[in-house]
Amino acid sequence: MIETTLEKIAERILALDEASLASLWSTYKKRMEDFDFSREWEKSVIVFFIINAVRAKNQIFNDKLLKAQQDGERVKHPATKPDLKLVKS
């Protein structure tokens, strides 16, 4: 149950625009630094780390992609359609 919930949250987060998330980084950093004993502060910490997680994921992805391209590997994103060729018409 918890794992399924976390997977659904991850899917929703992956659908968000990185630029929009990045624009919120400083807002949530400031909220996190202004500690108080509230649920809002707790949510701010979680959001801040979610934004950082997306940034880290994208950095790792881009580094691996660049290395693969430099090594001459053909890189396909898993969401792309498979390479198909006509065998018989």
GICOR-V358957 format. One record per residue. N is the residue number from 1. RES is the residue in three letters. PSI is psi in radians with two decimals (none if undefined). BURIAL is # if it has 9 or more other C-alpha atoms within 8 Angstrom, else .. Layout:
n:res:psi:burial
N:RES:PSI:BURIAL
N:RES:PSI:BURIAL
//
This chain:
n:res:psi:burial
1:MET:-0.89:.
2:ILE:-0.73:.
3:GLU:-0.74:.
4:THR:-0.75:.
5:THR:-0.79:.
6:LEU:-0.68:.
7:GLU:-0.71:.
8:LYS:-0.71:.
9:ILE:-0.78:.
10:ALA:-0.73:.
11:GLU:-0.74:.
12:ARG:-0.69:.
13:ILE:-0.72:.
14:LEU:-0.42:.
15:ALA:-0.20:.
16:LEU:2.65:.
17:ASP:2.20:.
18:GLU:-0.68:.
19:ALA:-0.68:.
20:SER:-0.72:.
21:LEU:-0.78:#
22:ALA:-0.61:#
23:SER:-0.32:.
24:LEU:-0.15:.
25:TRP:-0.90:#
26:SER:-0.59:.
27:THR:-0.84:.
28:TYR:-0.48:#
29:LYS:-0.79:#
30:LYS:-0.76:.
31:ARG:-0.69:#
32:MET:-0.69:#
33:GLU:-0.46:.
34:ASP:1.27:.
35:PHE:2.40:.
36:ASP:2.98:.
37:PHE:0.97:.
38:SER:2.78:.
39:ARG:-0.58:.
40:GLU:-0.72:.
41:TRP:-0.77:#
42:GLU:-0.76:#
43:LYS:-0.66:.
44:SER:-0.69:#
45:VAL:-0.79:#
46:ILE:-0.81:.
47:VAL:-0.75:#
48:PHE:-0.79:#
49:PHE:-0.49:.
50:ILE:-0.80:.
51:ILE:-0.77:#
52:ASN:-0.63:#
53:ALA:-0.74:.
54:VAL:-0.72:#
55:ARG:-0.77:#
56:ALA:-0.77:.
57:LYS:-0.78:.
58:ASN:-0.64:.
59:GLN:-0.81:.
60:ILE:-0.79:.
61:PHE:-0.85:.
62:ASN:-0.69:.
63:ASP:-0.78:.
64:LYS:-0.69:.
65:LEU:-0.80:#
66:LEU:-0.77:.
67:LYS:-0.75:.
68:ALA:-0.73:#
69:GLN:-0.69:#
70:GLN:-0.55:.
71:ASP:0.00:.
72:GLY:0.26:.
73:GLU:2.54:.
74:ARG:2.16:.
75:VAL:2.24:.
76:LYS:2.37:.
77:HIS:2.42:.
78:PRO:-0.39:.
79:ALA:-0.09:.
80:THR:2.80:.
81:LYS:2.62:.
82:PRO:2.69:.
83:ASP:2.12:.
84:LEU:2.56:.
85:LYS:2.57:.
86:LEU:2.10:.
87:VAL:-0.74:.
88:LYS:2.35:.
89:SER:none:.
//
